[in-house]
Amino acid sequence: MTVLEVLQSTTGYFQKHNIDNPRLNAEHLLAHVLGRKRIELYLDFERALRESELAPLRQLVKRRAAGEPLQHLLGTVEFCGRIFVCDKRALVPRPETEQLVELLISKFKCEIAHSRIVDVGTGSGVIALSVAAEFPEAEIVAVDISEDVLALARENAERLGLVDRVRFLRSNLLANVQPGLDVIVANLPYVSTEARQNLSREVLHDPEAALFAGPRGDELVRELIAHAPSYLRPGGILALEIGIGQSEALMSALAEKNYRDICTENDYSGVTRFLFARYG
Ligand SMILES: C[S@@+](CC[C@H](N)C(=O)[O-])C[C@H]1O[C@@H](n2cnc3c(N)ncnc32)[C@H](O)[C@@H]1O
């Protein structure tokens, strides 16, 4: 079979198994097996594939059709222009979270370049490491409750040459963090346990501790909102990614705790997804 024929048959197979973006998935997996860039496949459509190339592809295609996330099969994900290792230890980083990083940078670039920034619930480290790369003078702490997750984040720091720039700390929210922070940024678990049945097969491959916060979904974000004032320096920034439908109640929680300059931003699909506020 040629490259083009394999792409066509894999795309058809994925369509039958209700995989979103079937052609894109087929291209990513074939490029991965061949050790080529996806775009390079287009220059090689007529090349005949060897059995030694088809056999590993078949395994990956089967696993993808059964709902394993593409990023787990590739072992990496691109986030804010950098490649991160990605496996079942941590949440697969989402495009919305890239937007959180972009908003943080665009809104506060001038004032956070030399600041103390904490990423709470760092997962694979995408937020902390992207911010560290953007602000070479900033002091960054990446916090997670899971040691396994922190090991993955450290691995990513090493690969990106940022290991001296970020301190990794096991902590329940901010419990082990030194106060006097300029920025707290967090993409904490925000799915309600009741919403479990609505999640896709792919999402259910993410760790439970990365998805669910409790029956409401916003429990951990609320806890962070309640405790962050003791850790922020006057005028410090809280930047949050939140779940669908959570913004109004969380804005009230921020107002009740006397945060100021509270504002929301939508993600690219028009969902109110980000909250920003200052304290003191
Ligand atoms: C939604 S994932 C986000 C991962 C990463 N920041 C990202 O955006 O891809 C949430 C992370 O919060 C961590 N977490 C859950 N509860 C926590 C807690 N109480 N304190 C600190 N981290 C927590 C989980 O282990 C998980 O890595």
The ligand as an SDF file (V2000), in Angstrom:
LIG
                    3D

 27 29  0  0  0  0  0  0  0  0999 V2000
   -6.6340   20.2030   34.9230 C   0  0  0  0  0  0  0  0  0  0  0  0
   -5.0240   19.5850   35.3310 S   0  0  0  0  0  0  0  0  0  0  0  0
   -4.0310   20.8780   34.6400 C   0  0  0  0  0  0  0  0  0  0  0  0
   -2.6470   20.4850   34.2830 C   0  0  0  0  0  0  0  0  0  0  0  0
   -1.8510   21.5980   33.5560 C   0  0  0  0  0  0  0  0  0  0  0  0
   -1.7700   22.8040   34.3560 N   0  0  0  0  0  0  0  0  0  0  0  0
   -2.4860   21.9220   32.2220 C   0  0  0  0  0  0  0  0  0  0  0  0
   -3.0890   22.9950   32.1070 O   0  0  0  0  0  0  0  0  0  0  0  0
   -2.3880   21.0990   31.3100 O   0  0  0  0  0  0  0  0  0  0  0  0
   -5.0320   19.9240   37.0640 C   0  0  0  0  0  0  0  0  0  0  0  0
   -3.7850   19.5350   37.8510 C   0  0  0  0  0  0  0  0  0  0  0  0
   -4.0300   19.9100   39.2200 O   0  0  0  0  0  0  0  0  0  0  0  0
   -3.4790   18.9390   40.0800 C   0  0  0  0  0  0  0  0  0  0  0  0
   -4.1840   19.0200   41.3540 N   0  0  0  0  0  0  0  0  0  0  0  0
   -5.3830   18.4770   41.7000 C   0  0  0  0  0  0  0  0  0  0  0  0
   -5.7020   18.7960   42.9630 N   0  0  0  0  0  0  0  0  0  0  0  0
   -4.6930   19.5710   43.4280 C   0  0  0  0  0  0  0  0  0  0  0  0
   -4.4480   20.2070   44.6650 C   0  0  0  0  0  0  0  0  0  0  0  0
   -5.3160   20.1230   45.6930 N   0  0  0  0  0  0  0  0  0  0  0  0
   -3.3050   20.9070   44.8210 N   0  0  0  0  0  0  0  0  0  0  0  0
   -2.4090   20.9960   43.8020 C   0  0  0  0  0  0  0  0  0  0  0  0
   -2.5880   20.4100   42.5910 N   0  0  0  0  0  0  0  0  0  0  0  0
   -3.7150   19.7150   42.4140 C   0  0  0  0  0  0  0  0  0  0  0  0
   -3.6710   17.6180   39.3390 C   0  0  0  0  0  0  0  0  0  0  0  0
   -2.7480   16.6410   39.7930 O   0  0  0  0  0  0  0  0  0  0  0  0
   -3.4540   18.0530   37.8860 C   0  0  0  0  0  0  0  0  0  0  0  0
   -2.1090   17.8540   37.5020 O   0  0  0  0  0  0  0  0  0  0  0  0
  1  2  1  0
  2  3  1  0
  2 10  1  0
  3  4  1  0
  4  5  1  0
  5  6  1  0
  5  7  1  0
  7  8  2  0
  7  9  1  0
 10 11  1  0
 11 12  1  0
 11 26  1  0
 12 13  1  0
 13 14  1  0
 13 24  1  0
 14 15  1  0
 14 23  1  0
 15 16  2  0
 16 17  1  0
 17 18  1  0
 17 23  2  0
 18 19  1  0
 18 20  2  0
 20 21  1  0
 21 22  2  0
 22 23  1  0
 24 25  1  0
 24 26  1  0
 26 27  1  0
M  CHG  2   2   1   9  -1
M  END
$$$$
